[in-house]
Amino acid sequence: MERLNSELYLQNCYIMKENEKLRKKAQRLNQENQALLSELKQKLTKDNSKANVSSNSVLDLNLSSCSTHNPTNSSTN
């Protein structure tokens, strides 16, 4: 009985060490994941601001081309 208890104790110690290793690895992976997520959000924010600027430019071009057509259309009415 004492021998079995000793074996179980050693197994428990091994499991606790492995658990600690896995916990530390999970912490590192979580930190890396958070850093990558932050980097991705920054890139998306930059891309969105660039897209807004270019879509505003396209919108401005559309407005200027429409304004040249409007006087012609208003004179025909």
All heavy atoms as a GROMACS GRO file, in nm:
protein
  612
    1MET      N    1   0.082  -0.119   0.000
    1MET     CA    2   0.000   0.000   0.000
    1MET      C    3   0.088   0.127   0.000
    1MET      O    4   0.057   0.222  -0.071
    1MET     CB    5  -0.091  -0.003   0.124
    1MET     CG    6  -0.191   0.108   0.128
    1MET     SD    7  -0.312   0.082  -0.001
    1MET     CE    8  -0.438   0.190   0.048
    2GLU      N    9   0.194   0.122   0.080
    2GLU     CA   10   0.284   0.237   0.088
    2GLU      C   11   0.356   0.260  -0.044
    2GLU      O   12   0.378   0.373  -0.086
    2GLU     CB   13   0.385   0.216   0.202
    2GLU     CG   14   0.462   0.342   0.237
    2GLU     CD   15   0.544   0.324   0.362
    2GLU    OE1   16   0.493   0.266   0.460
    2GLU    OE2   17   0.661   0.366   0.360
    3ARG      N   18   0.392   0.149  -0.112
    3ARG     CA   19   0.458   0.158  -0.241
    3ARG      C   20   0.366   0.223  -0.345
    3ARG      O   21   0.406   0.309  -0.422
    3ARG     CB   22   0.501   0.019  -0.287
    3ARG     CG   23   0.594   0.021  -0.407
    3ARG     CD   24   0.627  -0.120  -0.447
    3ARG     NE   25   0.506  -0.183  -0.497
    3ARG     CZ   26   0.489  -0.223  -0.623
    3ARG    NH1   27   0.588  -0.216  -0.707
    3ARG    NH2   28   0.377  -0.276  -0.663
    4LEU      N   29   0.240   0.183  -0.346
    4LEU     CA   30   0.142   0.240  -0.437
    4LEU      C   31   0.124   0.390  -0.409
    4LEU      O   32   0.117   0.471  -0.501
    4LEU     CB   33   0.007   0.168  -0.422
    4LEU     CG   34  -0.107   0.219  -0.509
    4LEU    CD1   35  -0.074   0.205  -0.656
    4LEU    CD2   36  -0.236   0.146  -0.474
    5ASN      N   37   0.120   0.423  -0.283
    5ASN     CA   38   0.107   0.564  -0.243
    5ASN      C   39   0.227   0.644  -0.294
    5ASN      O   40   0.211   0.757  -0.343
    5ASN     CB   41   0.094   0.573  -0.091
    5ASN     CG   42   0.047   0.709  -0.045
    5ASN    OD1   43  -0.016   0.782  -0.121
    5ASN    ND2   44   0.078   0.743   0.078
    6SER      N   45   0.346   0.589  -0.282
    6SER     CA   46   0.467   0.657  -0.330
    6SER      C   47   0.463   0.675  -0.482
    6SER      O   48   0.500   0.782  -0.534
    6SER     CB   49   0.592   0.577  -0.293
    6SER     OG   50   0.607   0.573  -0.155
    7GLU      N   51   0.418   0.573  -0.554
    7GLU     CA   52   0.408   0.583  -0.699
    7GLU      C   53   0.307   0.691  -0.739
    7GLU      O   54   0.332   0.770  -0.831
    7GLU     CB   55   0.367   0.447  -0.759
    7GLU     CG   56   0.477   0.344  -0.756
    7GLU     CD   57   0.430   0.208  -0.807
    7GLU    OE1   58   0.320   0.199  -0.865
    7GLU    OE2   59   0.505   0.110  -0.788
    8LEU      N   60   0.195   0.691  -0.671
    8LEU     CA   61   0.093   0.792  -0.700
    8LEU      C   62   0.143   0.932  -0.668
    8LEU      O   63   0.115   1.029  -0.740
    8LEU     CB   64  -0.036   0.763  -0.623
    8LEU     CG   65  -0.114   0.640  -0.668
    8LEU    CD1   66  -0.230   0.613  -0.574
    8LEU    CD2   67  -0.162   0.656  -0.811
    9TYR      N   68   0.219   0.944  -0.563
    9TYR     CA   69   0.277   1.072  -0.525
    9TYR      C   70   0.372   1.122  -0.635
    9TYR      O   71   0.368   1.238  -0.676
    9TYR     CB   72   0.351   1.060  -0.391
    9TYR     CG   73   0.425   1.185  -0.353
    9TYR    CD1   74   0.358   1.295  -0.299
    9TYR    CD2   75   0.563   1.194  -0.372
    9TYR    CE1   76   0.426   1.411  -0.266
    9TYR    CE2   77   0.632   1.309  -0.339
    9TYR     CZ   78   0.563   1.418  -0.286
    9TYR     OH   79   0.630   1.532  -0.253
   10LEU      N   80   0.458   1.032  -0.685
   10LEU     CA   81   0.551   1.069  -0.790
   10LEU      C   82   0.477   1.108  -0.919
   10LEU      O   83   0.514   1.204  -0.987
   10LEU     CB   84   0.650   0.956  -0.817
   10LEU     CG   85   0.752   0.930  -0.706
   10LEU    CD1   86   0.838   0.807  -0.739
   10LEU    CD2   87   0.840   1.052  -0.686
   11GLN      N   88   0.373   1.032  -0.952
   11GLN     CA   89   0.292   1.064  -1.070
   11GLN      C   90   0.227   1.202  -1.054
   11GLN      O   91   0.222   1.281  -1.148
   11GLN     CB   92   0.184   0.959  -1.093
   11GLN     CG   93   0.236   0.830  -1.152
   11GLN     CD   94   0.124   0.729  -1.173
   11GLN    OE1   95   0.010   0.751  -1.135
   11GLN    NE2   96   0.160   0.616  -1.234
   12ASN      N   97   0.179   1.229  -0.936
   12ASN     CA   98   0.117   1.357  -0.908
   12ASN      C   99   0.217   1.471  -0.923
   12ASN      O  100   0.186   1.576  -0.980
   12ASN     CB  101   0.056   1.355  -0.767
   12ASN     CG  102  -0.034   1.472  -0.741
   12ASN    OD1  103  -0.098   1.525  -0.832
   12ASN    ND2  104  -0.041   1.515  -0.616
   13CYS      N  105   0.338   1.451  -0.872
   13CYS     CA  106   0.443   1.553  -0.887
   13CYS      C  107   0.474   1.578  -1.034
   13CYS      O  108   0.487   1.694  -1.078
   13CYS     CB  109   0.570   1.511  -0.814
   13CYS     SG  110   0.556   1.518  -0.634
   14TYR      N  111   0.485   1.470  -1.111
   14TYR     CA  112   0.513   1.483  -1.254
   14TYR      C  113   0.400   1.559  -1.324
   14TYR      O  114   0.424   1.650  -1.404
   14TYR     CB  115   0.531   1.343  -1.316
   14TYR     CG  116   0.544   1.346  -1.465
   14TYR    CD1  117   0.663   1.385  -1.526
   14TYR    CD2  118   0.437   1.311  -1.546
   14TYR    CE1  119   0.675   1.390  -1.663
   14TYR    CE2  120   0.449   1.315  -1.684
   14TYR     CZ  121   0.567   1.354  -1.743
   14TYR     OH  122   0.579   1.359  -1.879
   15ILE      N  123   0.277   1.524  -1.293
   15ILE     CA  124   0.161   1.590  -1.353
   15ILE      C  125   0.159   1.739  -1.317
   15ILE      O  126   0.131   1.824  -1.402
   15ILE     CB  127   0.029   1.521  -1.310
   15ILE    CG1  128   0.020   1.383  -1.376
   15ILE    CG2  129  -0.093   1.604  -1.345
   15ILE    CD1  130  -0.092   1.296  -1.323
   16MET      N  131   0.191   1.772  -1.193
   16MET     CA  132   0.193   1.912  -1.153
   16MET      C  133   0.301   1.990  -1.228
   16MET      O  134   0.279   2.104  -1.269
   16MET     CB  135   0.212   1.925  -1.001
   16MET     CG  136   0.089   1.886  -0.922
   16MET     SD  137   0.093   1.925  -0.746
   16MET     CE  138   0.237   1.839  -0.691
   17LYS      N  139   0.419   1.928  -1.249
   17LYS     CA  140   0.525   1.994  -1.325
   17LYS      C  141   0.482   2.017  -1.469
   17LYS      O  142   0.503   2.125  -1.526
   17LYS     CB  143   0.654   1.911  -1.322
   17LYS     CG  144   0.730   1.922  -1.193
   17LYS     CD  145   0.858   1.840  -1.198
   17LYS     CE  146   0.930   1.842  -1.065
   17LYS     NZ  147   1.053   1.761  -1.067
   18GLU      N  148   0.423   1.917  -1.530
   18GLU     CA  149   0.374   1.929  -1.668
   18GLU      C  150   0.265   2.035  -1.678
   18GLU      O  151   0.261   2.113  -1.772
   18GLU     CB  152   0.322   1.794  -1.720
   18GLU     CG  153   0.431   1.693  -1.748
   18GLU     CD  154   0.526   1.741  -1.857
   18GLU    OE1  155   0.480   1.783  -1.965
   18GLU    OE2  156   0.649   1.736  -1.833
   19ASN      N  157   0.179   2.037  -1.579
   19ASN     CA  158   0.072   2.136  -1.576
   19ASN      C  159   0.128   2.277  -1.570
   19ASN      O  160   0.081   2.368  -1.639
   19ASN     CB  161  -0.022   2.109  -1.456
   19ASN     CG  162  -0.146   2.193  -1.461
   19ASN    OD1  163  -0.194   2.230  -1.566
   19ASN    ND2  164  -0.199   2.224  -1.343
   20GLU      N  165   0.231   2.297  -1.490
   20GLU     CA  166   0.295   2.428  -1.479
   20GLU      C  167   0.359   2.469  -1.612
   20GLU      O  168   0.347   2.584  -1.655
   20GLU     CB  169   0.399   2.426  -1.367
   20GLU     CG  170   0.464   2.559  -1.337
   20GLU     CD  171   0.367   2.664  -1.286
   20GLU    OE1  172   0.260   2.626  -1.233
   20GLU    OE2  173   0.397   2.784  -1.298
   21LYS      N  174   0.426   2.374  -1.678
   21LYS     CA  175   0.486   2.401  -1.809
   21LYS      C  176   0.378   2.442  -1.909
   21LYS      O  177   0.395   2.539  -1.985
   21LYS     CB  178   0.560   2.278  -1.863
   21LYS     CG  179   0.691   2.248  -1.797
   21LYS     CD  180   0.752   2.124  -1.862
   21LYS     CE  181   0.868   2.069  -1.786
   21LYS     NZ  182   0.919   1.944  -1.846
   22LEU      N  183   0.269   2.367  -1.911
   22LEU     CA  184   0.160   2.396  -2.004
   22LEU      C  185   0.094   2.531  -1.973
   22LEU      O  186   0.057   2.606  -2.064
   22LEU     CB  187   0.055   2.284  -2.002
   22LEU     CG  188   0.100   2.151  -2.061
   22LEU    CD1  189  -0.004   2.044  -2.036
   22LEU    CD2  190   0.127   2.165  -2.211
   23ARG      N  191   0.082   2.563  -1.845
   23ARG     CA  192   0.024   2.690  -1.806
   23ARG      C  193   0.110   2.807  -1.855
   23ARG      O  194   0.060   2.905  -1.910
   23ARG     CB  195   0.007   2.698  -1.654
   23ARG     CG  196  -0.072   2.819  -1.605
   23ARG     CD  197  -0.075   2.827  -1.454
   23ARG     NE  198   0.057   2.846  -1.395
   23ARG     CZ  199   0.123   2.963  -1.396
   23ARG    NH1  200   0.071   3.069  -1.452
   23ARG    NH2  201   0.242   2.972  -1.340
   24LYS      N  202   0.241   2.794  -1.839
   24LYS     CA  203   0.333   2.898  -1.886
   24LYS      C  204   0.329   2.910  -2.038
   24LYS      O  205   0.330   3.021  -2.093
   24LYS     CB  206   0.476   2.870  -1.838
   24LYS     CG  207   0.495   2.896  -1.690
   24LYS     CD  208   0.637   2.866  -1.647
   24LYS     CE  209   0.653   2.891  -1.496
   24LYS     NZ  210   0.789   2.860  -1.450
   25LYS      N  211   0.324   2.797  -2.106
   25LYS     CA  212   0.316   2.799  -2.253
   25LYS      C  213   0.185   2.864  -2.298
   25LYS      O  214   0.184   2.943  -2.392
   25LYS     CB  215   0.326   2.656  -2.308
   25LYS     CG  216   0.334   2.650  -2.457
   25LYS     CD  217   0.360   2.508  -2.505
   25LYS     CE  218   0.378   2.504  -2.655
   25LYS     NZ  219   0.410   2.369  -2.703
   26ALA      N  220   0.076   2.833  -2.230
   26ALA     CA  221  -0.053   2.894  -2.264
   26ALA      C  222  -0.048   3.045  -2.242
   26ALA      O  223  -0.104   3.121  -2.322
   26ALA     CB  224  -0.164   2.831  -2.180
   27GLN      N  225   0.018   3.089  -2.137
   27GLN     CA  226   0.034   3.234  -2.112
   27GLN      C  227   0.112   3.301  -2.224
   27GLN      O  228   0.073   3.407  -2.273
   27GLN     CB  229   0.107   3.258  -1.980
   27GLN     CG  230   0.019   3.267  -1.860
   27GLN     CD  231   0.101   3.303  -1.735
   27GLN    OE1  232   0.216   3.264  -1.719
   27GLN    NE2  233   0.039   3.380  -1.645
   28ARG      N  234   0.222   3.238  -2.267
   28ARG     CA  235   0.303   3.294  -2.376
   28ARG      C  236   0.222   3.301  -2.506
   28ARG      O  237   0.225   3.401  -2.577
   28ARG     CB  238   0.429   3.211  -2.397
   28ARG     CG  239   0.537   3.234  -2.294
   28ARG     CD  240   0.670   3.173  -2.336
   28ARG     NE  241   0.663   3.032  -2.368
   28ARG     CZ  242   0.681   2.932  -2.280
   28ARG    NH1  243   0.708   2.960  -2.154
   28ARG    NH2  244   0.673   2.807  -2.318
   29LEU      N  245   0.149   3.194  -2.535
   29LEU     CA  246   0.068   3.191  -2.656
   29LEU      C  247  -0.042   3.297  -2.651
   29LEU      O  248  -0.072   3.361  -2.752
   29LEU     CB  249   0.008   3.053  -2.679
   29LEU     CG  250   0.107   2.944  -2.719
   29LEU    CD1  251   0.039   2.807  -2.717
   29LEU    CD2  252   0.164   2.973  -2.857
   30ASN      N  253  -0.100   3.315  -2.534
   30ASN     CA  254  -0.204   3.416  -2.519
   30ASN      C  255  -0.147   3.556  -2.541
   30ASN      O  256  -0.208   3.638  -2.608
   30ASN     CB  257  -0.269   3.405  -2.382
   30ASN     CG  258  -0.388   3.496  -2.368
   30ASN    OD1  259  -0.469   3.508  -2.458
   30ASN    ND2  260  -0.399   3.561  -2.254
   31GLN      N  261  -0.029   3.582  -2.485
   31GLN     CA  262   0.035   3.713  -2.504
   31GLN      C  263   0.067   3.736  -2.652
   31GLN      O  264   0.045   3.844  -2.706
   31GLN     CB  265   0.162   3.723  -2.421
   31GLN     CG  266   0.137   3.737  -2.272
   31GLN     CD  267   0.265   3.731  -2.190
   31GLN    OE1  268   0.370   3.690  -2.239
   31GLN    NE2  269   0.256   3.772  -2.064
   32GLU      N  270   0.118   3.632  -2.718
   32GLU     CA  271   0.149   3.643  -2.861
   32GLU      C  272   0.021   3.668  -2.941
   32GLU      O  273   0.019   3.751  -3.032
   32GLU     CB  274   0.217   3.514  -2.908
   32GLU     CG  275   0.260   3.518  -3.052
   32GLU     CD  276   0.328   3.389  -3.097
   32GLU    OE1  277   0.376   3.313  -3.012
   32GLU    OE2  278   0.332   3.366  -3.219
   33ASN      N  279  -0.083   3.597  -2.905
   33ASN     CA  280  -0.212   3.614  -2.972
   33ASN      C  281  -0.265   3.756  -2.955
   33ASN      O  282  -0.312   3.818  -3.050
   33ASN     CB  283  -0.313   3.512  -2.918
   33ASN     CG  284  -0.439   3.507  -2.999
   33ASN    OD1  285  -0.439   3.535  -3.118
   33ASN    ND2  286  -0.549   3.471  -2.934
   34GLN      N  287  -0.254   3.810  -2.834
   34GLN     CA  288  -0.300   3.946  -2.809
   34GLN      C  289  -0.218   4.047  -2.889
   34GLN      O  290  -0.273   4.144  -2.944
   34GLN     CB  291  -0.290   3.979  -2.659
   34GLN     CG  292  -0.388   3.900  -2.572
   34GLN     CD  293  -0.532   3.929  -2.606
   34GLN    OE1  294  -0.569   4.042  -2.634
   34GLN    NE2  295  -0.615   3.826  -2.604
   35ALA      N  296  -0.088   4.025  -2.898
   35ALA     CA  297  -0.002   4.116  -2.975
   35ALA      C  298  -0.038   4.111  -3.123
   35ALA      O  299  -0.047   4.215  -3.189
   35ALA     CB  300   0.146   4.078  -2.954
   36LEU      N  301  -0.060   3.991  -3.175
   36LEU     CA  302  -0.098   3.978  -3.316
   36LEU      C  303  -0.234   4.040  -3.343
   36LEU      O  304  -0.256   4.103  -3.447
   36LEU     CB  305  -0.098   3.830  -3.358
   36LEU     CG  306   0.040   3.764  -3.366
   36LEU    CD1  307   0.026   3.614  -3.385
   36LEU    CD2  308   0.120   3.825  -3.480
   37LEU      N  309  -0.326   4.022  -3.251
   37LEU     CA  310  -0.459   4.080  -3.265
   37LEU      C  311  -0.451   4.233  -3.266
   37LEU      O  312  -0.516   4.299  -3.348
   37LEU     CB  313  -0.551   4.033  -3.152
   37LEU     CG  314  -0.695   4.078  -3.156
   37LEU    CD1  315  -0.764   4.029  -3.283
   37LEU    CD2  316  -0.770   4.026  -3.034
   38SER      N  317  -0.369   4.288  -3.178
   38SER     CA  318  -0.350   4.432  -3.173
   38SER      C  319  -0.290   4.483  -3.304
   38SER      O  320  -0.333   4.584  -3.359
   38SER     CB  321  -0.260   4.468  -3.055
   38SER     OG  322  -0.233   4.604  -3.053
   39GLU      N  323  -0.190   4.410  -3.355
   39GLU     CA  324  -0.127   4.448  -3.481
   39GLU      C  325  -0.227   4.443  -3.596
   39GLU      O  326  -0.232   4.532  -3.681
   39GLU     CB  327  -0.011   4.351  -3.508
   39GLU     CG  328   0.072   4.384  -3.628
   39GLU     CD  329   0.186   4.285  -3.647
   39GLU    OE1  330   0.241   4.236  -3.547
   39GLU    OE2  331   0.219   4.256  -3.763
   40LEU      N  332  -0.311   4.341  -3.598
   40LEU     CA  333  -0.412   4.327  -3.702
   40LEU      C  334  -0.514   4.442  -3.695
   40LEU      O  335  -0.550   4.500  -3.797
   40LEU     CB  336  -0.485   4.193  -3.688
   40LEU     CG  337  -0.595   4.163  -3.788
   40LEU    CD1  338  -0.541   4.161  -3.930
   40LEU    CD2  339  -0.663   4.032  -3.755
   41LYS      N  340  -0.555   4.477  -3.574
   41LYS     CA  341  -0.650   4.588  -3.558
   41LYS      C  342  -0.588   4.718  -3.608
   41LYS      O  343  -0.657   4.798  -3.673
   41LYS     CB  344  -0.691   4.602  -3.412
   41LYS     CG  345  -0.790   4.498  -3.367
   41LYS     CD  346  -0.830   4.519  -3.222
   41LYS     CE  347  -0.928   4.414  -3.176
   41LYS     NZ  348  -0.965   4.431  -3.036
   42GLN      N  349  -0.460   4.740  -3.580
   42GLN     CA  350  -0.392   4.862  -3.627
   42GLN      C  351  -0.387   4.865  -3.779
   42GLN      O  352  -0.412   4.968  -3.842
   42GLN     CB  353  -0.252   4.872  -3.570
   42GLN     CG  354  -0.248   4.908  -3.423
   42GLN     CD  355  -0.107   4.908  -3.367
   42GLN    OE1  356  -0.012   4.870  -3.434
   42GLN    NE2  357  -0.093   4.952  -3.242
   43LYS      N  358  -0.356   4.751  -3.841
   43LYS     CA  359  -0.351   4.745  -3.987
   43LYS      C  360  -0.489   4.770  -4.046
   43LYS      O  361  -0.502   4.842  -4.145
   43LYS     CB  362  -0.300   4.608  -4.033
   43LYS     CG  363  -0.151   4.593  -4.026
   43LYS     CD  364  -0.106   4.463  -4.086
   43LYS     CE  365   0.044   4.450  -4.084
   43LYS     NZ  366   0.089   4.326  -4.148
   44LEU      N  367  -0.591   4.711  -3.987
   44LEU     CA  368  -0.727   4.731  -4.037
   44LEU      C  369  -0.770   4.876  -4.023
   44LEU      O  370  -0.835   4.931  -4.111
   44LEU     CB  371  -0.826   4.639  -3.964
   44LEU     CG  372  -0.817   4.492  -4.000
   44LEU    CD1  373  -0.910   4.409  -3.912
   44LEU    CD2  374  -0.849   4.468  -4.146
   45THR      N  375  -0.731   4.939  -3.914
   45THR     CA  376  -0.765   5.080  -3.894
   45THR      C  377  -0.696   5.166  -4.000
   45THR      O  378  -0.758   5.255  -4.058
   45THR     CB  379  -0.722   5.126  -3.753
   45THR    OG1  380  -0.788   5.044  -3.656
   45THR    CG2  381  -0.758   5.270  -3.729
   46LYS      N  382  -0.568   5.137  -4.027
   46LYS     CA  383  -0.496   5.210  -4.132
   46LYS      C  384  -0.561   5.189  -4.267
   46LYS      O  385  -0.582   5.283  -4.343
   46LYS     CB  386  -0.349   5.166  -4.138
   46LYS     CG  387  -0.262   5.222  -4.031
   46LYS     CD  388  -0.119   5.176  -4.053
   46LYS     CE  389  -0.028   5.223  -3.942
   46LYS     NZ  390   0.110   5.174  -3.961
   47ASP      N  391  -0.593   5.062  -4.298
   47ASP     CA  392  -0.655   5.030  -4.427
   47ASP      C  393  -0.790   5.098  -4.441
   47ASP      O  394  -0.824   5.148  -4.548
   47ASP     CB  395  -0.669   4.878  -4.445
   47ASP     CG  396  -0.535   4.809  -4.464
   47ASP    OD1  397  -0.434   4.880  -4.489
   47ASP    OD2  398  -0.531   4.685  -4.456
   48ASN      N  399  -0.868   5.100  -4.334
   48ASN     CA  400  -0.999   5.164  -4.338
   48ASN      C  401  -0.986   5.314  -4.360
   48ASN      O  402  -1.062   5.374  -4.434
   48ASN     CB  403  -1.079   5.136  -4.210
   48ASN     CG  404  -1.136   4.996  -4.209
   48ASN    OD1  405  -1.147   4.932  -4.313
   48ASN    ND2  406  -1.172   4.949  -4.092
   49SER      N  407  -0.889   5.377  -4.294
   49SER     CA  408  -0.872   5.521  -4.312
   49SER      C  409  -0.825   5.551  -4.454
   49SER      O  410  -0.868   5.647  -4.514
   49SER     CB  411  -0.776   5.578  -4.209
   49SER     OG  412  -0.647   5.527  -4.226
   50LYS      N  413  -0.738   5.466  -4.510
   50LYS     CA  414  -0.695   5.484  -4.648
   50LYS      C  415  -0.812   5.463  -4.743
   50LYS      O  416  -0.829   5.536  -4.839
   50LYS     CB  417  -0.583   5.386  -4.683
   50LYS     CG  418  -0.450   5.421  -4.624
   50LYS     CD  419  -0.345   5.320  -4.663
   50LYS     CE  420  -0.212   5.348  -4.597
   50LYS     NZ  421  -0.112   5.246  -4.630
   51ALA      N  422  -0.895   5.363  -4.715
   51ALA     CA  423  -1.011   5.335  -4.800
   51ALA      C  424  -1.109   5.450  -4.794
   51ALA      O  425  -1.168   5.488  -4.895
   51ALA     CB  426  -1.078   5.205  -4.756
   52ASN      N  427  -1.127   5.510  -4.676
   52ASN     CA  428  -1.218   5.624  -4.663
   52ASN      C  429  -1.167   5.743  -4.743
   52ASN      O  430  -1.244   5.812  -4.808
   52ASN     CB  431  -1.235   5.662  -4.516
   52ASN     CG  432  -1.323   5.565  -4.442
   52ASN    OD1  433  -1.399   5.491  -4.502
   52ASN    ND2  434  -1.313   5.565  -4.310
   53VAL      N  435  -1.036   5.766  -4.741
   53VAL     CA  436  -0.979   5.877  -4.816
   53VAL      C  437  -0.997   5.854  -4.964
   53VAL      O  438  -1.041   5.943  -5.037
   53VAL     CB  439  -0.828   5.895  -4.780
   53VAL    CG1  440  -0.761   5.987  -4.878
   53VAL    CG2  441  -0.815   5.944  -4.638
   54SER      N  442  -0.968   5.732  -5.012
   54SER     CA  443  -0.981   5.706  -5.155
   54SER      C  444  -1.128   5.704  -5.197
   54SER      O  445  -1.162   5.751  -5.305
   54SER     CB  446  -0.913   5.574  -5.192
   54SER     OG  447  -0.976   5.466  -5.129
   55SER      N  448  -1.218   5.655  -5.113
   55SER     CA  449  -1.360   5.657  -5.150
   55SER      C  450  -1.412   5.799  -5.150
   55SER      O  451  -1.496   5.835  -5.232
   55SER     CB  452  -1.442   5.569  -5.056
   55SER     OG  453  -1.450   5.625  -4.928
   56ASN      N  454  -1.361   5.885  -5.060
   56ASN     CA  455  -1.400   6.026  -5.062
   56ASN      C  456  -1.350   6.092  -5.190
   56ASN      O  457  -1.420   6.174  -5.248
   56ASN     CB  458  -1.344   6.100  -4.940
   56ASN     CG  459  -1.421   6.065  -4.814
   56ASN    OD1  460  -1.532   6.015  -4.820
   56ASN    ND2  461  -1.361   6.092  -4.700
   57SER      N  462  -1.231   6.057  -5.237
   57SER     CA  463  -1.178   6.113  -5.360
   57SER      C  464  -1.264   6.070  -5.478
   57SER      O  465  -1.296   6.150  -5.564
   57SER     CB  466  -1.034   6.067  -5.382
   57SER     OG  467  -0.953   6.112  -5.278
   58VAL      N  468  -1.302   5.944  -5.481
   58VAL     CA  469  -1.388   5.894  -5.588
   58VAL      C  470  -1.522   5.964  -5.581
   58VAL      O  471  -1.578   6.005  -5.682
   58VAL     CB  472  -1.405   5.740  -5.578
   58VAL    CG1  473  -1.513   5.691  -5.671
   58VAL    CG2  474  -1.273   5.671  -5.608
   59LEU      N  475  -1.574   5.981  -5.460
   59LEU     CA  476  -1.700   6.051  -5.443
   59LEU      C  477  -1.688   6.194  -5.493
   59LEU      O  478  -1.777   6.244  -5.562
   59LEU     CB  479  -1.739   6.050  -5.295
   59LEU     CG  480  -1.884   6.017  -5.271
   59LEU    CD1  481  -1.892   5.891  -5.188
   59LEU    CD2  482  -1.951   6.131  -5.203
   60ASP      N  483  -1.578   6.260  -5.462
   60ASP     CA  484  -1.557   6.397  -5.508
   60ASP      C  485  -1.551   6.402  -5.660
   60ASP      O  486  -1.606   6.492  -5.722
   60ASP     CB  487  -1.429   6.456  -5.450
   60ASP     CG  488  -1.440   6.482  -5.300
   60ASP    OD1  489  -1.554   6.485  -5.251
   60ASP    OD2  490  -1.335   6.499  -5.235
   61LEU      N  491  -1.484   6.306  -5.721
   61LEU     CA  492  -1.477   6.301  -5.867
   61LEU      C  493  -1.616   6.280  -5.926
   61LEU      O  494  -1.652   6.342  -6.026
   61LEU     CB  495  -1.383   6.188  -5.912
   61LEU     CG  496  -1.235   6.210  -5.886
   61LEU    CD1  497  -1.157   6.084  -5.923
   61LEU    CD2  498  -1.183   6.330  -5.962
   62ASN      N  499  -1.695   6.193  -5.864
   62ASN     CA  500  -1.830   6.170  -5.912
   62ASN      C  501  -1.913   6.296  -5.901
   62ASN      O  502  -1.990   6.329  -5.990
   62ASN     CB  503  -1.898   6.056  -5.834
   62ASN     CG  504  -1.842   5.920  -5.871
   62ASN    OD1  505  -1.790   5.904  -5.981
   62ASN    ND2  506  -1.855   5.825  -5.781
   63LEU      N  507  -1.899   6.368  -5.791
   63LEU     CA  508  -1.975   6.491  -5.772
   63LEU      C  509  -1.935   6.596  -5.875
   63LEU      O  510  -2.019   6.665  -5.930
   63LEU     CB  511  -1.955   6.546  -5.630
   63LEU     CG  512  -2.023   6.467  -5.519
   63LEU    CD1  513  -1.982   6.525  -5.384
   63LEU    CD2  514  -2.173   6.470  -5.535
   64SER      N  515  -1.805   6.607  -5.902
   64SER     CA  516  -1.761   6.708  -5.998
   64SER      C  517  -1.807   6.671  -6.139
   64SER      O  518  -1.846   6.756  -6.216
   64SER     CB  519  -1.610   6.725  -5.993
   64SER     OG  520  -1.545   6.607  -6.032
   65SER      N  521  -1.810   6.544  -6.173
   65SER     CA  522  -1.858   6.505  -6.306
   65SER      C  523  -2.008   6.523  -6.316
   65SER      O  524  -2.059   6.559  -6.420
   65SER     CB  525  -1.817   6.362  -6.339
   65SER     OG  526  -1.882   6.271  -6.254
   66CYS      N  527  -2.080   6.502  -6.207
   66CYS     CA  528  -2.224   6.524  -6.206
   66CYS      C  529  -2.256   6.672  -6.220
   66CYS      O  530  -2.352   6.710  -6.286
   66CYS     CB  531  -2.288   6.471  -6.078
   66CYS     SG  532  -2.291   6.292  -6.070
   67SER      N  533  -2.176   6.758  -6.159
   67SER     CA  534  -2.205   6.901  -6.164
   67SER      C  535  -2.183   6.954  -6.305
   67SER      O  536  -2.248   7.049  -6.346
   67SER     CB  537  -2.119   6.976  -6.062
   67SER     OG  538  -1.984   6.964  -6.096
   68THR      N  539  -2.097   6.893  -6.385
   68THR     CA  540  -2.079   6.938  -6.523
   68THR      C  541  -2.196   6.895  -6.609
   68THR      O  542  -2.230   6.960  -6.705
   68THR     CB  543  -1.947   6.884  -6.584
   68THR    OG1  544  -1.950   6.743  -6.582
   68THR    CG2  545  -1.828   6.938  -6.509
   69HIS      N  546  -2.261   6.785  -6.571
   69HIS     CA  547  -2.377   6.738  -6.648
   69HIS      C  548  -2.503   6.810  -6.608
   69HIS      O  549  -2.594   6.823  -6.688
   69HIS     CB  550  -2.396   6.586  -6.628
   69HIS     CG  551  -2.286   6.505  -6.690
   69HIS    ND1  552  -2.259   6.506  -6.823
   69HIS    CD2  553  -2.196   6.422  -6.632
   69HIS    CE1  554  -2.157   6.426  -6.847
   69HIS    NE2  555  -2.117   6.373  -6.733
   70ASN      N  556  -2.513   6.857  -6.487
   70ASN     CA  557  -2.635   6.922  -6.440
   70ASN      C  558  -2.672   7.047  -6.518
   70ASN      O  559  -2.789   7.065  -6.550
   70ASN     CB  560  -2.625   6.951  -6.290
   70ASN     CG  561  -2.649   6.827  -6.208
   70ASN    OD1  562  -2.703   6.730  -6.258
   70ASN    ND2  563  -2.607   6.830  -6.082
   71PRO      N  564  -2.580   7.137  -6.550
   71PRO     CA  565  -2.621   7.256  -6.626
   71PRO      C  566  -2.680   7.219  -6.761
   71PRO      O  567  -2.775   7.279  -6.805
   71PRO     CB  568  -2.490   7.337  -6.641
   71PRO     CG  569  -2.404   7.292  -6.529
   71PRO     CD  570  -2.442   7.149  -6.504
   72THR      N  571  -2.626   7.116  -6.825
   72THR     CA  572  -2.680   7.074  -6.952
   72THR      C  573  -2.820   7.021  -6.936
   72THR      O  574  -2.910   7.054  -7.013
   72THR     CB  575  -2.590   6.964  -7.014
   72THR    OG1  576  -2.455   7.008  -7.009
   72THR    CG2  577  -2.631   6.930  -7.154
   73ASN      N  578  -2.839   6.940  -6.829
   73ASN     CA  579  -2.970   6.884  -6.802
   73ASN      C  580  -3.070   6.992  -6.765
   73ASN      O  581  -3.186   6.988  -6.805
   73ASN     CB  582  -2.963   6.780  -6.690
   73ASN     CG  583  -2.890   6.655  -6.734
   73ASN    OD1  584  -2.876   6.629  -6.852
   73ASN    ND2  585  -2.842   6.578  -6.637
   74SER      N  586  -3.029   7.093  -6.691
   74SER     CA  587  -3.121   7.197  -6.649
   74SER      C  588  -3.159   7.288  -6.765
   74SER      O  589  -3.267   7.341  -6.771
   74SER     CB  590  -3.063   7.277  -6.533
   74SER     OG  591  -2.947   7.344  -6.576
   75SER      N  592  -3.070   7.302  -6.863
   75SER     CA  593  -3.103   7.387  -6.977
   75SER      C  594  -3.201   7.319  -7.071
   75SER      O  595  -3.277   7.385  -7.140
   75SER     CB  596  -2.976   7.429  -7.051
   75SER     OG  597  -2.916   7.315  -7.107
   76THR      N  598  -3.200   7.185  -7.069
   76THR     CA  599  -3.295   7.112  -7.155
   76THR      C  600  -3.433   7.110  -7.094
   76THR      O  601  -3.529   7.091  -7.163
   76THR     CB  602  -3.248   6.968  -7.180
   76THR    OG1  603  -3.233   6.903  -7.057
   76THR    CG2  604  -3.120   6.968  -7.261
   77ASN      N  605  -3.442   7.130  -6.963
   77ASN     CA  606  -3.574   7.128  -6.898
   77ASN      C  607  -3.645   7.253  -6.917
   77ASN      O  608  -3.663   7.350  -6.927
   77ASN     CB  609  -3.561   7.101  -6.748
   77ASN     CG  610  -3.526   6.956  -6.724
   77ASN    OD1  611  -3.551   6.871  -6.809
   77ASN    ND2  612  -3.469   6.930  -6.610
   0.00000   0.00000   0.00000
